[in-house]
Amino acid sequence: GTLLVHSTLPVFEARHTAVAFHPDSESLVVLLSTGVFYIFEVESRSLSDWSKEYSSQLPPLLGNTSSVLLGVTMDTANPNVLILWGHDVLVRIDLSQAVPTAPVVEAAKKRGKYQSGRDRHGPGNKKCISTGG
């Protein structure tokens, strides 16, 4: 067998911190050191429609956090849900819903769905953020 390059990723505005293939599609999720992530459609060699519309809106949604996203996994029960994490942040993104315009941390606090590690799970300062569900 011969190895061939299928495609290359676009040049992003920052370094990649993690990449992962989505198990239920031909998409590659790319996390950047700035807290932004993109979904790259491998077969069409382009950014997904979701990324074109929402990826540039994500840093303000994460609030005033200096967290770097270090990993991504997918919810096997719901293929539209991505779970991103860093040293002090856990973010749930529901790709079937529009990205809210208010900072997610503030919206989560108002709904009572923001859980700080210091408040709920012992020492630390973990932030749990969800964009849907």
Contacts in CASP RR format, 6 or more apart in sequence:
PFRMAT RR
TARGET T0000
AUTHOR 0000-0000-0000
METHOD contacts of the structure
MODEL  1
GTLLVHSTLPVFEARHTAVAFHPDSESLVVLLSTGVFYIFEVESRSLSDW
SKEYSSQLPPLLGNTSSVLLGVTMDTANPNVLILWGHDVLVRIDLSQAVP
TAPVVEAAKKRGKYQSGRDRHGPGNKKCISTGG
6 42 0 8 1.000
7 42 0 8 1.000
7 45 0 8 1.000
9 28 0 8 1.000
9 30 0 8 1.000
9 40 0 8 1.000
10 40 0 8 1.000
10 47 0 8 1.000
12 30 0 8 1.000
12 32 0 8 1.000
12 36 0 8 1.000
12 38 0 8 1.000
13 32 0 8 1.000
13 34 0 8 1.000
13 36 0 8 1.000
14 32 0 8 1.000
14 33 0 8 1.000
14 34 0 8 1.000
14 36 0 8 1.000
15 32 0 8 1.000
15 33 0 8 1.000
16 30 0 8 1.000
16 31 0 8 1.000
16 32 0 8 1.000
16 33 0 8 1.000
17 31 0 8 1.000
17 32 0 8 1.000
17 33 0 8 1.000
17 68 0 8 1.000
17 69 0 8 1.000
17 70 0 8 1.000
17 71 0 8 1.000
18 30 0 8 1.000
18 31 0 8 1.000
18 69 0 8 1.000
18 70 0 8 1.000
18 71 0 8 1.000
18 72 0 8 1.000
19 28 0 8 1.000
19 29 0 8 1.000
19 30 0 8 1.000
19 31 0 8 1.000
20 28 0 8 1.000
20 29 0 8 1.000
20 71 0 8 1.000
20 72 0 8 1.000
20 73 0 8 1.000
20 74 0 8 1.000
21 27 0 8 1.000
21 28 0 8 1.000
21 29 0 8 1.000
21 42 0 8 1.000
22 28 0 8 1.000
22 29 0 8 1.000
22 39 0 8 1.000
22 74 0 8 1.000
22 79 0 8 1.000
23 74 0 8 1.000
23 76 0 8 1.000
23 79 0 8 1.000
24 74 0 8 1.000
24 79 0 8 1.000
25 79 0 8 1.000
26 41 0 8 1.000
26 42 0 8 1.000
26 43 0 8 1.000
27 39 0 8 1.000
27 40 0 8 1.000
27 41 0 8 1.000
27 42 0 8 1.000
27 48 0 8 1.000
28 39 0 8 1.000
28 40 0 8 1.000
28 42 0 8 1.000
29 37 0 8 1.000
29 38 0 8 1.000
29 39 0 8 1.000
29 40 0 8 1.000
29 72 0 8 1.000
29 82 0 8 1.000
30 37 0 8 1.000
30 38 0 8 1.000
30 39 0 8 1.000
30 40 0 8 1.000
31 37 0 8 1.000
31 69 0 8 1.000
31 70 0 8 1.000
31 71 0 8 1.000
31 72 0 8 1.000
31 84 0 8 1.000
32 38 0 8 1.000
32 69 0 8 1.000
33 68 0 8 1.000
34 59 0 8 1.000
35 58 0 8 1.000
35 59 0 8 1.000
35 62 0 8 1.000
35 67 0 8 1.000
35 68 0 8 1.000
35 69 0 8 1.000
36 55 0 8 1.000
36 56 0 8 1.000
36 58 0 8 1.000
36 59 0 8 1.000
37 55 0 8 1.000
37 58 0 8 1.000
37 69 0 8 1.000
37 72 0 8 1.000
37 82 0 8 1.000
37 84 0 8 1.000
38 47 0 8 1.000
38 48 0 8 1.000
38 51 0 8 1.000
38 55 0 8 1.000
39 47 0 8 1.000
39 48 0 8 1.000
39 50 0 8 1.000
39 51 0 8 1.000
39 55 0 8 1.000
39 95 0 8 1.000
40 46 0 8 1.000
40 47 0 8 1.000
40 48 0 8 1.000
40 51 0 8 1.000
41 47 0 8 1.000
41 48 0 8 1.000
47 55 0 8 1.000
50 95 0 8 1.000
54 98 0 8 1.000
54 99 0 8 1.000
57 99 0 8 1.000
57 101 0 8 1.000
58 99 0 8 1.000
60 103 0 8 1.000
61 99 0 8 1.000
61 100 0 8 1.000
61 103 0 8 1.000
61 104 0 8 1.000
61 131 0 8 1.000
62 89 0 8 1.000
62 91 0 8 1.000
62 103 0 8 1.000
62 104 0 8 1.000
62 105 0 8 1.000
62 129 0 8 1.000
63 103 0 8 1.000
63 104 0 8 1.000
63 105 0 8 1.000
63 106 0 8 1.000
64 105 0 8 1.000
65 88 0 8 1.000
65 89 0 8 1.000
65 105 0 8 1.000
65 127 0 8 1.000
67 86 0 8 1.000
67 87 0 8 1.000
67 88 0 8 1.000
67 89 0 8 1.000
67 127 0 8 1.000
68 86 0 8 1.000
68 87 0 8 1.000
69 84 0 8 1.000
69 85 0 8 1.000
69 86 0 8 1.000
69 89 0 8 1.000
69 91 0 8 1.000
70 85 0 8 1.000
70 86 0 8 1.000
70 87 0 8 1.000
71 84 0 8 1.000
71 85 0 8 1.000
71 86 0 8 1.000
72 82 0 8 1.000
72 83 0 8 1.000
72 84 0 8 1.000
72 85 0 8 1.000
73 82 0 8 1.000
73 83 0 8 1.000
74 81 0 8 1.000
74 82 0 8 1.000
74 83 0 8 1.000
75 81 0 8 1.000
75 82 0 8 1.000
75 83 0 8 1.000
78 94 0 8 1.000
80 94 0 8 1.000
80 95 0 8 1.000
80 96 0 8 1.000
81 92 0 8 1.000
81 93 0 8 1.000
81 94 0 8 1.000
81 95 0 8 1.000
82 92 0 8 1.000
82 93 0 8 1.000
82 95 0 8 1.000
83 90 0 8 1.000
83 91 0 8 1.000
83 92 0 8 1.000
83 93 0 8 1.000
84 90 0 8 1.000
84 91 0 8 1.000
84 93 0 8 1.000
85 91 0 8 1.000
88 124 0 8 1.000
88 125 0 8 1.000
88 126 0 8 1.000
88 127 0 8 1.000
89 126 0 8 1.000
89 127 0 8 1.000
89 129 0 8 1.000
90 126 0 8 1.000
90 127 0 8 1.000
90 128 0 8 1.000
90 129 0 8 1.000
91 104 0 8 1.000
91 129 0 8 1.000
91 130 0 8 1.000
91 131 0 8 1.000
92 128 0 8 1.000
92 129 0 8 1.000
92 130 0 8 1.000
92 131 0 8 1.000
92 132 0 8 1.000
93 131 0 8 1.000
94 130 0 8 1.000
94 131 0 8 1.000
94 132 0 8 1.000
94 133 0 8 1.000
97 131 0 8 1.000
97 132 0 8 1.000
97 133 0 8 1.000
99 131 0 8 1.000
100 107 0 8 1.000
100 131 0 8 1.000
104 129 0 8 1.000
104 130 0 8 1.000
104 131 0 8 1.000
105 114 0 8 1.000
105 127 0 8 1.000
105 129 0 8 1.000
108 114 0 8 1.000
108 128 0 8 1.000
108 129 0 8 1.000
108 130 0 8 1.000
113 128 0 8 1.000
113 130 0 8 1.000
114 127 0 8 1.000
114 128 0 8 1.000
114 129 0 8 1.000
115 121 0 8 1.000
115 126 0 8 1.000
115 128 0 8 1.000
116 125 0 8 1.000
116 126 0 8 1.000
116 127 0 8 1.000
117 123 0 8 1.000
117 124 0 8 1.000
117 125 0 8 1.000
117 126 0 8 1.000
117 128 0 8 1.000
118 124 0 8 1.000
118 125 0 8 1.000
118 126 0 8 1.000
END
